[in-house]
Amino acid sequence: MLESINHITYNTLGLNKRLFIFRVYGLAILWALTLIFISYFISNDTAEVIPTFSEDEISAALFFLLIDAPITETLIFQWFIQGVFRHATGSPSFSIIGSAFLFSLIHLHNSILNAIVVIALGLALALTYEYVRMRIGNIYALIIVCGAHICWNVFAVFVIPSLFTLLGLQ
């Protein structure tokens, strides 16, 4: 079973760059938007889905979401945890799934919905880390995953609330 999972992972990591980015992050975004809209229509409340900040918290939140969290979380979950799982088991699949699951658990304090949405981001970042690490090296993988995490946070903080406003759902 583990061999077949590894085979699927290696095939996924073997995609060319454009297909990899489109498939991995496209599916993660689709997963997130679907869950957010389902949650909105079930609870009819965006408070759990879209965080709101006071004016005093905006600059601190932006620094945390766009600089501190991506760098710190990439070092912890991809470089350290994923690396430990990969070396301990010899399985990139286990390291990807394990680090994504732990990444999701860390975000559970925000809300259950956030943790469920973040599992897709965790998988996308872990796959990206393995993809780049296998081809170029660790330092480039860290830089690219930090950039992808920053892009995701921009999407979550600016694009999704704008989409809700545009659709008149807020």
N, C-alpha and C positions, 0 to 999 in steps of 0.2 A: 504494500500500500504506500509506504513512504517513498519507494522508488518511483511509483507512478505520479505521486505529487511532485517529487523533484523533477521528473520529466516535463510535467506541465509547466512548472516554474521556469525551467531552462528554456522551454519553447517560448514562453511569454517574454523572458528576458532577451531572447534572440530576435525580437521584432526590430525593424528599422526604427529610427528615432521618431519620425512623424507618426507612425502607427502606434508606437508605444505611448507617446504623450497623449494622443487622441483617445486611445482605448482606456488607458488607466485613469487619467484625470477626467475624461468625459464620463466614464461610469461613476466615478466618485462624485462629480457634480450632480449627475442625474440622481444618484442615491440620496444626496443631501437635499436637493430641491424637492424630490418626491416626499421624503419624510417630513420636511418642514411644511409643505402644503397640506399633507394629510393631517399633521398635528394642528395646523391652523384651523382647518375645517371641522375637526373633531372638537377642539376646545374653543375655537373662535377667539383666541387670545394670542397676541404676538409677544407677550411678555416673556414666555418661556423660550420662544424661538429666537427673537431678536433682542439682544441686550440694549438697554438704554443707559446713557451716561449723563451725569450732570456736567455743567461746563467746567467745573474744577477737575473732574476726573478724565476729561477728554485727552489732554496731552500725556498724562501718565498711562492711560489705557492704550493710546496709539504707540507710545514707546514700548510698552510691554507686548502688544500684539504684533508689532511690525519689526521689532529688533530683538528684545530679550527672549521672548518665548520661542521663536523659530531657532535661534542659535542654541539656547539651552536645551530645548527638547531634541534637536537634531543630535547634539553631542551625547545626550543621555540615551535616547531610544535607538538611534541608528548606529552611531559609532560604538557605544559601550554595550548596551543590552543586545542589540542585533549581532554584534561581533561575538559576544560571549555565547549566545545561543548557537551561532554558526560553528564556532570552534568546539563547543561541547558536544553537539550532535552531528556535525558534519553535513547538516541539512540547511540549505538556504531557505527552503519552504518553511521549516519549523522556525527559523530565525525571523522570517518575514511575518508569519502569523503571530508568533509570540510577542514580538515587539509592538505590532499593531494592536493586539489585545491589551497589553499593558498601557500603551498610549491612550487607548479608549478608557481604561479604568481610571487613569489620572484625571480625565476630563469629566468623570462621573459627578464630581462635586458641583458642576455647573447645573446639570440636569440629566435625567436619563436620556432624553431626546438628544441632547448634545453628545453624550457618550456614544449613542447609536450612530449618529451622523459621523462622528470623528473616527469610527472604525474604518470607514471608507478612506478617509484622509490618511490614517495610519498605514493601511495597506498600500495606498498609492505612494506614500513617502518611502516606505520600506522597499517596495519594488523598485522605485527610482534609485534608491541607494545601492541596491544590489546590481542593478543594470549598469550604473555608471562605475561602481567599484570594480566590476568584472572587466570593464573595457578600458578605463582610464586610470583609476586609482582612488584611494580613500579621500585624499584632500579635495579632489574635484567632486567626488560624490557628496561630501559634506557641504561644499559651496552650492552645488546645484539643488540639493534637498533643502537647504536654508532658503534659497530663492523660491523654490516651489511652495514652501510653507508660508513665506511672506505673501506670495500671490494668493494662496488660499485664504489667508487672514484678511487681505484686502477685499477679496470676493465676499467673505462672510460679513465683514463690517460695513462695507460700502455698497456693494452690488445688490445683495439680497434685500436689505432695507429699502433701497431705491426701487427694486422690483415690486416689493409689497406696496410701496407708496404709489407707484405707477399704475398698479392694478386696483388701487383703491381698497386695499385690504387692511390698512392700518388705521 
